């Protein structure tokens, strides 16, 4: 009987759990890692990006996002939309072709893979015969032309991937049609480019690697014309009127050829090396687009003088007398041009460039060609992300102030709306305003609107201005030197080079009610900033906190403290620093908390922790937690020397990589697979070497036991059960917890009377695992509200009647103690049971998805195994567990940040945040619909009846730009 | 003391006549058979009677068979009282100059080394050297052992590495490897965790219960299969106070044979016993004998060790001294907790009472006991952080 009842209760609890928790990976924010292919569908107004890891991502209007992943772990080398359809074809590095489609399901589109195909050559043929190097999606929408390394062109019917053997254009067919005298019958090499005649879908141009181009008539199955370019071919563009063909070549030249007339044309109409005289690099892609009135736009990628500017990543835009070489900070993957007009056949309006680390969109219709700010695909990593901090439910006032401060920073952007508008965003408006703050290596803090599907940049704060560094505080973004040739213009904001690693931001804490922000960095600097709507000139007062407290025998071998500017500095509207604490030794700040109501900031390093009163700008408390025998913590980061070496090596590698042209896919892929094989062999070898782990109990002599891991302010019963007082709690790597009782002067005397801190308690956890979190639970067992939360009527005030409890979260256990007398009440062991350790922990409120008014507090936990757990409060019982991150992905696990409502973010690459949700109620995910364009595509290629070009024009003009 | 001796009716009243010999001196007194009291009181009484308050003694008695048997705890003290007929003959020796070989079966009648004596002593015991002493239970502490022999397959061995309060490192390394399992589909190669190295002088090596290439199957009752090397490492470290590893020894020849059929247990398993609670230890010479809680064995009950050994976090109040954190009773702990130091604390009051008899002596022992207590708490809880 009893057992039955308990069973009933359990199932009831299970139902509640289902209503509270649910795990979803929802959106990927940021910029895809290692993009490898780009395409745009003018009819769908969708942009597609393929990546080296086999992902394919589609973007339309802000909020319209789709993502797919190929099962094969191979790079996506090409992506093509089928004209006028919601299907697209991808070509992978392993020579497989995949068909994807956007299928509407319950009013929401989903990206699904619908088929796959690999060319099979004749038996016994070498693999190069079928190795695809060029893909043409024919405007009829039902044929793919696949040019191969062997020089053949295969024709495949889509979407079924049926080979149409009788239509194949073999190399022999083409060679036989060539005039006898051509080049001594040398091999034509691979098919570099396939282009359809924009006005005559029966004609296809086949460009071979060696330079020759053949215009092939699909009907008559014969060559119409030969274009005998002599240089290695890089790309071909058929002008919109069908009259000319532009070819770009590996020597940095491009040629214009007349199409009219049959037979062989011996000389190009025009041949030019734009950055000539000295040897130039290849022009890898050429586009020419007409304008309504006036000269056409010409876009060239590459072609820079090899010796002087061979390392630049440039796209040249030439329009009339204007000639600009857009200079990007990373390698160009691909680009396309968006055109005006209802059918997207008008003037070029925007140039979209995908470079390795960001997407840059240039407004071609505004004077000066300004950059349009991207609503998605933002380079989160324009300087490496060093930490992140999430603040939920920002008050509107604060939100607007941050927005307006950010608007002032974005004046150099174009006013034009985002030009890519495909799909409908159906996701509901975000329930609240959420901020994600990322700290970067260059000392900046970026504020992102994380409320919805698009992670939108709001404001950027730079802390470097406070210090004297060699770094120029502002990058010369829109600088253009007069008379320089080539006429470079720097674009893009990806700048991975930090001039002073000490500026790196390590910890951030923002009070959303008061607008106070504290930012701490690598060299032990703690800045306190205040949101100000006016620009201000002020000197930042620096206070030194000597964390060693006279401990003898320490010699800091790490970096020195940052030098502070003595003179007043002008700070633009936004967050302006007004106080600075510098830790001595200047070790990296490992914990930071701000209490805006008490006007206190507490900070910790590997040496100890301190408490700073930012109202009176004085230290209240400095406590050394160092174990005297801990040499490692004393001396600072010894690996620093090594890290310089490493960064040097990396930058050399980067240069070398940029020199190796990766455009030759066939060569490259062979090299890549070779390198992959070598890597695998190395890995296998590494696995053979015995990896040993020492089994030893932790002792107090271990290194970095004094490192402060967590700091916490609480108004609780520290010394007796009748009076609650402000208190400060600190947890260390060695399993110690220090509690201080704080005495704050009354409000009216706050500026004069000193704040004092008295040691009250110390707890040494027996298991000595690092303390990663401290939370005080009120009489109801709920975590204490944040400072000022109650004052703003946004939280129920803490229950001060019942007994408070102290929850200490170590890497291995969750343990609840009573207060004020500290005695163990209950605990949940983690490591001893399943061998995983707590890496990240947050307090979250989980609302029930079924009833509006039911919810529970819980701990969100990420373990070193990459699993997410929810632990109930105050009972510390494990509720749910989901695998989330691969355990090998150490940086992903380390980057995880939780929100207060059961969501979280972690880096899946240096440039992308994955957003996940543990809450069944609070889910932010893209919901969007893409409909098939209204014009139905031509069903089949006109075969028998020779349609006049007039009739076809309408459909043809809507052809893909690729 | 003479009075006691002279009253002949003592026996009928349930009194035990005691004749105690120390060196050449005899003392006679009597004890209440029904209420013998505790050993430490008895010990103090002996010191008092012989007027040798500061001399560490080894107490022996002659049993009915004429064997000289030791009295060093409450149990054998009670036994001695109960078998005394009519007189309990005691032989006291100074600890420093004690002749251990005197103890044992028939030791009073036949001055020959017996099995018991051999068990008590190191086999190569040289009488000139200070010898291992079988000491009081307070000197005993749980050490590493093989446990759960009765429930495990013979090919497996469950070893408790009892680290508590010891300076010795656990001292072993583990590695990844592969082992062969028998499955319904036949033999299958599966990844496993193995012991890869022993640190010389470490706990693991010194117990001799683990060896290189032993496959680790469980850590504190939790299977390691499917867990990574790092996970198993973390599990072992998290349980390092009381680590129980189930291994499949690489050398299967030393397995304990339980069944009657294979009665010939091999030599090296001679250490191990068939009970889960057997502890064998060594004494620390020079430790005062005074403070023996009656039920200390029960305090070291295995379940308790396994459950909440690591619960004693240390809390320091600002004005107070270091204290292990007590546990409030709650639903989560099923085993009622007996604070480890309770018996010692009790003893202090007892000692205080005794101090009136012999101030200097009891003070000496008290302070030693105190130091012992403090030392242990330091050892166990780590460095006390001073405010």
Contacts between the chains, C-beta under 8 A, distances in Angstrom:
chain1	res1	chain2	res2	distance
A	690	B	175	5.0
A	690	B	176	7.7
A	690	B	196	6.3
A	691	B	175	6.3
A	691	B	176	6.2
A	691	B	229	6.4
A	692	B	173	4.4
A	692	B	174	7.0
A	692	B	175	5.0
A	692	B	196	5.0
A	692	B	197	6.4
A	693	B	173	6.4
A	693	B	174	5.4
A	693	B	175	7.4
A	693	B	229	5.6
A	693	B	230	6.9
A	693	B	232	7.8
A	693	B	233	4.0
A	694	B	173	5.4
A	694	B	233	7.9
A	695	B	170	5.3
A	695	B	171	7.9
A	695	B	172	5.4
A	695	B	173	6.7
A	695	B	174	6.2
A	695	B	204	8.0
A	695	B	233	6.5
A	695	B	236	4.7
A	695	B	237	6.6
A	695	B	240	7.4
A	695	B	243	7.9
A	696	B	169	5.6
A	696	B	170	5.5
A	696	B	171	7.4
A	696	B	237	7.0
A	696	B	240	7.3
A	697	B	163	5.9
A	697	B	169	7.6
A	697	B	170	6.0
A	697	B	237	6.7
A	697	B	240	3.6
A	697	B	241	7.0
A	698	B	237	6.6
A	698	B	240	7.4
A	699	B	382	7.2
A	700	B	382	4.5
A	700	B	383	4.7
A	719	B	318	8.0
A	736	B	385	6.7
A	758	B	318	7.1
A	759	B	318	5.3
A	759	B	387	5.3
A	760	B	317	7.6
A	760	B	318	5.3
A	761	B	315	6.3
A	761	B	316	6.8
A	761	B	317	6.0
A	761	B	318	6.9
A	762	B	315	7.0
A	762	B	316	4.2
A	762	B	385	5.7
A	762	B	387	7.1
A	763	B	313	5.7
A	763	B	314	7.0
A	763	B	315	5.0
A	763	B	316	7.7
A	763	B	325	7.2
A	764	B	313	6.2
A	764	B	314	4.1
A	764	B	315	7.8
A	764	B	316	7.8
A	764	B	381	6.3
A	764	B	382	6.2
A	764	B	385	6.8
A	765	B	313	5.0
A	766	B	241	7.4
A	766	B	310	4.5
A	766	B	311	6.8
A	766	B	312	5.5
A	766	B	313	5.0
A	766	B	314	7.4
A	766	B	381	6.9
A	767	B	238	6.5
A	767	B	241	7.7
A	767	B	310	5.1
A	768	B	382	7.1
A	769	B	238	7.3
A	812	B	234	7.7
A	812	B	238	5.0
A	815	B	313	7.8
A	817	B	325	7.2
A	818	B	328	5.8
A	822	B	315	4.6
A	822	B	325	5.9
A	823	B	325	5.5
A	823	B	326	4.8
A	823	B	327	6.0
A	823	B	328	5.0
A	824	B	311	5.7
A	824	B	313	6.6
A	824	B	325	5.4
A	824	B	326	7.6
A	824	B	327	4.6
A	824	B	328	7.2
A	825	B	327	7.6
A	825	B	328	5.4
A	825	B	330	5.4
A	825	B	332	7.8
A	826	B	330	5.3
A	826	B	331	7.8
A	826	B	332	4.0
A	826	B	333	7.6
A	827	B	311	7.9
A	827	B	332	7.2
A	829	B	238	7.4
A	831	B	234	5.0
A	831	B	235	6.3
A	831	B	237	7.7
A	831	B	238	3.8
A	832	B	220	6.5
A	832	B	235	6.2
A	832	B	238	4.2
A	832	B	239	5.2
A	833	B	222	6.2
A	833	B	235	7.7
A	834	B	222	7.3
A	834	B	227	7.5
A	834	B	231	7.1
A	834	B	235	7.5
A	835	B	219	7.9
A	835	B	224	8.0
A	835	B	227	5.3
A	835	B	228	7.6
A	835	B	230	7.6
A	835	B	231	3.0
A	835	B	232	5.9
A	835	B	233	7.8
A	835	B	234	4.9
A	835	B	235	4.1
A	835	B	238	8.0
A	836	B	231	6.4
A	836	B	234	7.2
A	837	B	234	5.7
A	864	B	230	7.6
A	864	B	234	7.9
A	865	B	228	7.9
A	865	B	231	6.8
A	887	B	228	7.2
